[in-house]
Each structure stands twice: as structure tokens, then as C-alpha cells.
């Protein structure tokens, strides 16, 4: 019938209680505890959020932003490429016709749910007109309600590029 019987290792009572494994883990924990107690000054602790991290590289993907033309209109043409490429399906776009001479359409609504986003950067890579970026330098985003983590077009266009990211 396709059933495979796997022989279980450790038939003794001691092995069934996992005592050797528990003892080994406790010994490792005790070793680190004693080492840290002896050298309290050597512990590397950052007092976040009072002290912000300084080791963030230029390749770090922070909170999203929508780029703009010189006249502050959005570059996004509502092509849905970012939403299609997003593995978390956290980008929601509703298109409307555009009459400002740049393109045929633009996003009437553009929302990103940061609680669902995995910050993979696929949306940035998929965008044909460089309308979405993740170079704000905002790595800590807090909110009190779920709705505060859903960024709309206005919030995304208000996000500015971080001065630390200079690879443009």
C-alpha cells in the first residue's frame, strides 16, 4: 500500500525523555550566562530606539515612496507591474484617466499594506518608469492601529528619499 515503517531510535526510557538533549542545551545556556556575568562591560547592547542603528547599508530596503515629476505629479502610470510582481499581494492600485500630458493613466488609489509586505523589493525592480522606490531610510514604522500601516498615495508621495542613500 506504500506505507513505510520508520524505526524509531532511542528506545530506552532516558532517551524517550530527551534528558541528554535537555542537559546539553542547559549546559550551553549556563556557559553563556556565566561568560556574560563575568564580562558585563563587553556586552554589545543598543539602546533602541534612543540610539539608532548606524550599520544600515545603501542596499537596505526601507519603507516605500512614490517618485514625482518636476511639477509634483506622480510618475506612476498605473501599469500594475508592481502589484503583479509582489509575492505578498500587498499593493492595491485603482487607475484613472490622465489629462496632464504625461501618460494615458495614473493611479486614482495606490495603497501598500506594510503589515503584509515582505520588503523583497520586487515592486521596485518591476516598475518600468522608476515610480516606486524603497530608499526612504525609514526602517522602523510604528502605528497603533492596522489602518496606520496601510500607506495611501498621499503618504507614499510625502515620503522623501533619505540623504544616506546616494546611489541615484
N, C-alpha and C positions, 0 to 999 in steps of 0.2 A: 504493500500500500504506500510505500515511500516514506515510512516512518523510520527515523534514525534514533537509536537509543545512545545517548552520550553518557559515558561512565563518569560519575562524579568523583572528584579527587577529595581526599581528606575525610576518611570515614571515621576517624576517632572522634570522641566527644570534644576534646580540646580543639581540634580543627574546625568542628562544626560551630563552636562558639566564637571563632575568629580571634581567639586570645593572642596568638602570636602577632597577628596584624595590628591589633589594637595596641599591644605593648610597643611595637616598633614605631607606630605613629606618635604615641605619647612620649617615647624617648626622644624623638626628633623635636617635638614641641618643647619639651623640657630643656633640651640643649640650646635652642634658640632663645628661650626665656632667660636662662642663666647668662648667656652671652650678652643679651640686651640689658639686663640688670647691671652687669659689670661695667658696661660702656654706654651709659645713658647719653653722654655728650656726642657720641658717634652716630646716634640715630638720625636718619635723614627724614625730617618731617616738614612739610609745607603747611603753613597756617592759612589754608584756603578757606574763604575767599579773600581774606585780608591781603595775602600775598599771592599775586597772580603768577601762573607758570611762565617761565622765561625760555623754555626749551621747545617751543612750538615752531615747527619748520614752515617754510614757504609752501610746502605741498599740503599743509593741513586744510581739510575741508570744513569750513565753519558754516554758519547759517547762510542761507541763500540770499541773493539780491537780484533784482531785475535791472539791467542796464538801460540807459536812456540815450536818445539823440541829443544834439546840442540844444534843442528847444524844449527839453524836458519831457518829450513824448517817449513812450516805451518803444524799445527796439523789437519786442516780441511781435511775431506775425501770426500767432495762434495756429501754428502748424501741427501741434500736438506731438511733436517728436520727443520732447522731454517726458511727457506723460506716458508715451508708448514705451520708452526706454526704461522707465522707473520700475524696478523689480518689486518695490513695496506698494506701488499704485497709490501714492500719496499726493499726486499732483492732479488738480482738477481745473480744467480750463473751459470757459464758455466764450465762444468767438462772436464778434460783431463786425459789421462792415466799417471800413476806414475811409475817411474822406479828406485826410490831410496830405495826400500826395506821396506818402512813403511806400505803403503797401496796400494790398487789397483788403486785409482784415487785421484785427487786433484783438487782444483778449478783453472781453467785457468783464469777465471774472477770471482771476488767476489765484488759486489757493494752494498752499503747501501745508500739509499736516506734519509738523515736526515730531509728533509722537510716533507716527508711523514711519517716518523717513529713516533710512539706514545710513545716510550720508555717504553713499557709494560714489557719487559724482557722475553717474551715467547720464543724468539730465544735462549736465554741463557739456559733456562730450557729444551728446546727440544734437544739441542746438545748432542749427545751420547759420544762425545770424548772431551768435555770441550774445544772446539776450539774457541768459541766466548764468550767474557765477556763484561760486561759494568762497569768495575771498574777503569776507567781511571781517574776519578775525574774531567773530563772536563765537566762542566755544562753550559758553555757559549761558543757557537760556532758561529762565525760570518763569513760572506762572502759577497762579492759584487755581485756575480752572482749566479744563480741557480746551475750551474755546480760545484761550490766550495762546495756545500752541499752534493754532491754525492761522498762518500768515496770509493775508489777502494781498491784492495787487498794490494797494496803497502802502502797506507796511513793507513789502518787498522792494518797492521803489525808494522808500525812505532809508533803507539800509545802505550805508556807504561803504566804500572799499577801505579796508584797513591800510594804514600807512606802512605797516610792516610787510605787506605783500607787494613787492615792487617788480614783479615779472610780467609786465604788460607790454 
